[in-house]
Each structure stands twice: as structure tokens, then as C-alpha cells.
Amino acid sequence: MNLSELAKIKVNLFGEKCGLRPFEAKHLKNPLYLGWLRDPEVVKNLNLPHYLETHVSFNQIAAYCHSIWNSPDDIFYALHLASDDTFIGTVKAGHINWYAGTADLGILIGSRTMWGKGIASEALSLLAFHLFEKAKLRRLTAGVMDTNPAMIRVFEKLGFQREGTFRQQDRLGDAYIDHIHLGCLKDEFLKIQTR
């Protein structure tokens, strides 16, 4: 898939609690975004140890965002509240293999006051449905540090199954953490949605 074809599936997605919009320069320049990536509580379960060890710079984040914008194999969304359009995080489909029909999902809810409100479930559900139906993918995966059981439950609630545990794969400070790999096929996801 080329970038112009990719643009056709980068559309706004809306639910009851939240909406997803293509991540743009205005999101990158929003001071909230850099603040989230400098907040140890926000990034500690994202397996980004270098964000915890150093004060991540705007230029580093900008380079990351530009690499995603220029990639035909990544889709990056800004996560907004449906009620008042507040920017509260990001959602990504990465490492998309268009030939095999697979992608890896990730989410960052930067606004800690929004944790535990069902927003991650809805945001990931919106994206998964879009990827299965519009982008015609057949399998989605996710990786979660074992220190984040709430996110593991979110994925399992959406039909993802644990497919493997990479023992002591990740590091958080002086501790080595298991990394849980989850996967979901289209029919497994759709079966959960029709309940």
C-alpha cells in the first residue's frame, strides 16, 4: 500500500466516549503531548526505558512522529474525548504487514484523570473494527508489560488471546518484567462485538 492509499483509511473514527483523528503537527506541538512523554507514571508501562532515563526532547519526539507520518506501514491517531474534544492521548497501528494482513496496536492515554473510564477499550475497539473492515486486515497483535494488568484486561475484553509470555523481556528500573503477547483474528473480534 502506498501513502496515498494509506491516506484513504486514515479517517476520523468516533465513539460514545472518544474519537480518533489522524495525528497532526498541532498534536505534536501541543505541550500536553510532550508532558505525557515526560511523565514517569504515563510511560513506565510503555517499555520505553530511555524516556524514563533522560528528559526526552521535543526534537526526539518530532523525529519519531515524522518517521510514522512518512511510513506506509504505520497509522497514528490522536485520541480526543467525545464530550468536549479534549486531546487525551494517542493510538497507533504499527508494523502493518499489508501482504499478511497484520498490525500491532498500541495506546497511550496521557491524561491520567482519564484512566479507568473505559476509554482505552472504546478507542482500541474503534481502531480494530476500522482495520478489520476498511483496511481488510485479518489479525491484530499487541504487547503489554505484565506490570499493566488493566491493559491486558482491555485487550482480552476485545477478543485478544494471550499467545505467549516473554519471560523477563522488559526492564523497569532494577526489575525485569514479563512481556505478554496477545493476538486477535477478525472473527474473534467480531464475535465479541455482536454480544
Summary of the structure (lengths in Angstrom):
residues: 195
radius of gyration: 16.1
end to end distance: 33.1
largest distance: 45.1
contacts: 570
relative contact order: 0.15
helix: 38%
strand: 32%
